Amino acid sequence: MFDPWRHEGAAQAAEGRLRRPAVRPFTIVLLAILVWIAAPWLVRPEPIVYEQVQSRPPPVVAPSGALAQAYELARPATLRIEARCSGVFAAQVLGIGTGFFFDSSGLLLTAYHVVDAAGQTRECGTVRFVGVDMDRNEYALTLLGFDAFMDLAVMQAEVSGSVPAIELAPLLPSPGVEVVAIGNSRGDFLEPRAGRVTRLGVRPGRADFAESTIELTASLAPGDSGGPVVTSKGQAVGVVSYISFNPTGMASSGNLPPFLLGIPLPRDFASYAVPVEVSSELVASLRAGEQRDVPVIGFSWQNGYDYDPRASEVDLGPRPGPIVVTVAPGGPGDRAGLRSLTVRPVLDADDNRIGSAPEADVIVAVDGVATPTFADLLAEVRTKRIGETVTLSVQRGDATFRLPLELGARRSVFAGQP
């Protein structure tokens, strides 16, 4: 469900997406990270809420008046979504997110990263998703359609009859409109977070976050991903996707900045939701079962680093680029010849170990376009298609060579991989 820099595998990063959150301008922190469960011989930990942020979000604002009434009407149709293990680990909860019924037949909308089970640990077995409503009723959830680029998914809940549903709005809200999001952050259970719309059509400037989102002042945090953003009329206008710090660095589709509209925006913080409305072609296509995945090389960047020869204490070659940590067995990178990170011992003259030295592949370019950081690599890969052949420039020590590689679909490449 959640990753601070979603990934290719379950360990992070769509090419290994758990990016090490670096403090840099316009840093965006995604609301969600699927986390590893503990090894079977360890004491089972408490359920983990996936997102991580570099600073604390501002305090939650409670709704009032018509907005409070809208929350009360929408809450019965909102679910806490839990990712759970199967088999002997069935009691293990991997993470928590949010979703909501938009059809009385049990159709549910949520953020795709909340229910993306690719790359879960083998110890966990098959990951299953369960929705829990305000009365603590549980529903088994099945993924119908998803768009990994737009971070949106439609699921079907196993229901015995009609369920409460939130109506999708006929039109998107204008800047300044009051809204309330419902979520499960901060240990809450289906609680409200009020705010205002500040901008529409916001572009995040990162390839792995949804485009054309709604910017909000609502204080959202880990556990709120996938929740509904509701107007005072009780209609859903968005699905919570991610949050950011330093949001002024994100471009919009032409709306005036919030301060010119007289809308206060918490310093260095904003929330973002994927827009949904009753005429949404995206929602209709996902409801019909369309699945749009992202292309991947097939390696994890878990807890990895962008190699910079000017600042690194180890020598991995003269050019900068993301370090390949673990190559997915049988995936595109494996077939093309990428190697996982290894560490060799350093011995003295008497064969005593005095240290260690890493040996790693560093991807320095794709189709001739330099990729000095993982973000650059991801952005370039996202311009390609699944099944397209690209040429990776790979640095292995002092040697640099080219590897032709056919990009795979993330969900297929990382299915069942640890």
N, C-alpha and C positions, 0 to 999 in steps of 0.2 A: 503494500500500500504506500509506503512512503519512502522517498529518498531525497536527501538534500542534494540533489544532483543525480537525478534518476539515471539508470544505467542500462547497458546492454544486458547484462546478466543479473542474477539476483544479488550479486554483490555490488553493484552500482555501476551506473554509467552506461548509456547506450553505446557503447564501444567500451564499455566498462564504466558506466556512468557515475559511479560515486566519485564525484570530483572532490578533491580536497578543497574545502571552502577557503579560497584565498581572499584576503582583504584587498580589494581593488575597486576602482570606480564602477558604479552601476552594478554591484554584485547583486545577483538575484538568487534567492534561496527557495527552491521548490518545496511545496508542502508535503513531501512524502517520501519515505524510504523503506523498502522491504528489507527486513532485517533477518539475520541468521538466527536460528534457534540454538539453544545451548546443546552441547553434546549430550547424548543420552545418559551418561553416567553422572552428569552434574545435576544439582538441584534445579528444578524447573523455575525459571525466572518469572517475574510478573509480566503480564502483557506489555508489549512495548508500543508506544505511539511513535510513529515513524519520523515525522519531520524534525529537522534540527534547524535552528536559526542562530545567527551570530549575535543578535541583540534581542532584547525582550520586546515583543509587540506592545503597543499601548494598552491601557486598561480597556476591558470590555464595556461597551455602552449598552444599557438595557433599553429595549423599545418601550414606547409609551403610546397611548391613544390608539389610533387606528392601526398603527404598526404592531402594537402589542396584541391586538385582536387578530391580526393577520397571522402572527406567529402561533397563537393558540389554535387557529384553524388549520395551519399547515403542519404542526407538530405530529398529529396522528399519522400523517402520510410519510413521515421522515423516519429513516432507519439508521441505526448504527451498523456499519458493515465490519464484520470481523473476518480476518483471514485465519483459518484454522488448519492444523495438520489433520492427517487421516490415520487410520489404523491404531497402533498402540500409543500414538502421540496425539490422539484426537482431542485431548483436553488442552493442548498447547495453542495459545492464541499468538499469532505472529505479529499482528498489527490491527489497528483500528482506523476506520474512516467513516464516511457518511454517504448516504444516497437517499433518493426519494421516489415514491411512486408517482408517475405522471399519467397512469392509466389504471382504471379500476380492475383490470384483468391481472394486475401484478407486474406490469412493466415498470422497470426502475431505471433512473438516470443516475450516473455517478461519474467521477473522474476516472479515466482509464488507468492511471497509475495506481489507483486504489486497488484495482482488481487484476492487475497484471501479475500473474503467478510465474512468469518465465524465470527460470534460474533458482527456484527454491532448493533447499538442501535435500539431499537424498534421505537423510535421517528423518525428515518430516514426512516423506511420502508425497502423495498427491495433495496439493493445496486445495481446500474447499472454502467457499465463501458463504457466510451466513448473515442474514439481516435480522436485526432485533428492533422491534417497535417499542413505543412508549409503554405498552403493557407487558413488555418482556416476552412477547410472542416471537418465536424464531422461524425464519423462512430460509430454506435452501435456495441459493441463487445460482443461475446458469448464465454464462456470458452469451449474448446473442450477436451483438455487433460492436465494433470499436473503431476509433480513429486515433491511432497513436500520435499523429501529428497534432491533432486538435485536443488531445487528452480528454476524450469523451467516450463513454460506453453505455450501452443499453443492456440490461440484464432482465431475465425472467425469474420471478420468485414463484416458488411452489405454494400456491394459495388454494384454499378450498372453496372460495367464493369471491365476492367483490371486496375490494379493499379501498380505504380512503385514498384519494389522489389529489395532487396539486395541479391545478390548471396552468398550462403554459400561456404566457401573456401574448396578446395579439401583436404588440409592438415592443421594441426595446425602450427602456427608460431614457429620459434626457438627463444630462448632467444636473446635479442638484436634487434629484429625486431621492427621497428617503427609502431605504431598503433594510431588510433584516435577513441575515444568514443564520442557518441552523446547523449546529455541529457538535462535535464530541471532544473538543480540545480541553486542556487544563483539567482533565479528570471529570469533566461534566458529561451529562447524558442528555443529548438532544436539546441543548440550550441555545438561546438567541444571542446574536451579536449584531447590534444595530449600527448603521452608518449611512453614508450618502454615496451616490454615483458621482464620480468626478470626471471621467472621460470614457469615451467609447472607442473601439477599434485600435486599442493599444498594441503596439508591436514591441516585444520584449528585447529584441536585439540578441537573442540566443536561439540557436537552432532547435533546442530540445524543449522549448516551452511554447505553449499554444499562442497562435497569432490572433489578432483582432479581438482581444478580450475587453471585458468591462472592468474599469478601475474603480475601486471602492475604498472608503475610509474605514470600513468595518474592521475591527481588530480580530483577525483570524490567525490561527496557530495550528500546531500539530493535532490531527484528529478531525479537522473541519473539511479536509479535502473531499470533494464530491457532494457536499451539501447544497441545498437549494438557496438561492438568493431571491427573496420574495418582496414584492411591493406591498403597499398598504391595502391594495385590493386583493391580496392573497394569491397573486399570480406569480409564477416562477419566471424570472428573466435571465437567470444564469446558474451555472454549476461551478462551485469553487474549485480552482485549479492550483494556484500558487500565490506566494506572497513575495514581496521584495523590499529591500532596503535601498536607499538612494533612488527612489522611483522616478525622480526628475530626469534620469538618463534614458528613460524609455520614450519612444516616439509614439505619437497618436495619429489618428486618421485625419486630423485637421481641427479637432475641437480646441477651444481656447483652454489655456492652462487653468487649473482649479482656482488659483488665487485671483485671476481676473473675473471669475464668476462669483467670487465671494464665498467659495467653499473651503473651509479649513481642511488641510491635509496633515495628518500627524507627521512630524519631522522624520524623514528618512524611512518612511514605512508606507506601504499600500498593499491592498489585496486585489486579486484578479480572478475573474470568473469567465468561463466560456459562455457566450451568449446563447440562449435558447428561446425560441418563440414558437407559437403554434404552427407557423408556416415554414419552420426550419427544414431545409432540404437535408441537412446533416442528420438531424434527429430522425427524419423519415427513412433515410438510407440505413442507419444503424438499426432501426426498428425492423427493417426488412432483412437484417443479417449481414450487411456489408462489413468487411473487416479490412482495415487499411493499416498495414504494419509499416515499420521503418526499416531501412536497410542498415546492416551492420557488417563489420569486418569479422567479428567473432572473438573478441578478447575482453577480459575484465581489466579494469583500471582501479580495482578496489584498493582504497587507501593509497592510491598511487600518486605519482608526482609528474609534473612537467619537467623534463630534464633541461637545464640551462647550463651549458658548459662554463659560463662566466661565474656562476655562483655555486656550482656543485662541488662537493668534496670528493666525488669519485669521477673517474674519467670514462664516459660512455661514448666518446667520440666528439668531433668538433661542432656538430650542428644540434640545435635545440629541437625538442619534440616530446610528445607523450611517451612514457615508458610502458611497454607491453608487460603486464603482470602475469596473467594467466590466460593461455589460449584455450578456447572451448574445444574439447576433443571432437574431431570429425567436422568442425565448422569450417567456414571459408578460410579463416586465418591459418588453421591447422593444415588444411589441404594445400594452401599456397606456400607454406614453409615458415610461417612465423614461429618463434620460439618463446616459451614462457620464461620469466625471470628465474635465474638460478644464482646461487651464491657459492663460490668456490673458496676453500680455505687458503689462507696465506701462511706458508711455513718458513721457519728460519733454516739456517744451515744444518741444524740438527734434526730437522723434520718435526720440530715443535710448532704447534699452531700459534701464531701470533696475531691473527686477525682474519678478516674475510673480505672478499671482493665480489661485488655483484657483476653478473654478466647479463645484459638485457638488450632486446631489440628496441630501438627508438624509431618511431615512424616520423620521418622528417618532411614528407610531402605525399600528396595524392594527385596523380595525373599532372605532376609538375608544379602544383600549387603548394607552397610551403605551409607546414602545419606545426608551428613552434609551440603550440599549447593544445591540450585536449579539446578545448572549445573550438579552436580553429579546425582541428581534425573532424570533429562532429559536424560543424557547419558545412564543410566540404562534402562529407559523406551524405549528408541530408539533401544535397542537391542532386544526388544520383537516384537510380531506380533499383529496386530489388531484382537481382538477376543480371545487372549490368556489370561488365568487367572493367575494373579500374587498375591502375598501376601504382603500387605503393613503393615509395623510396624508403628503404629500411637501412638504418645505420646499426651496424653490429661491430662495436669497437671502432677501429680506424677505417673499416671497410663500409662502403655504401653500395647497395645493390637494389635492383628493381624486381618486384614480385607482382606478376599479374594475379588478380584476385577477383572472383565473382561474388558480389555482395549477396548476403542471405537475408532472410526475414528474421527479425529479432526473436519473435515468439517461437519460431521453429528452431533456430540455432541454439537457444538457451533452454528449451524445454527439458526439464529434468536435470539440468546441469547444476552442480553446486557452486 
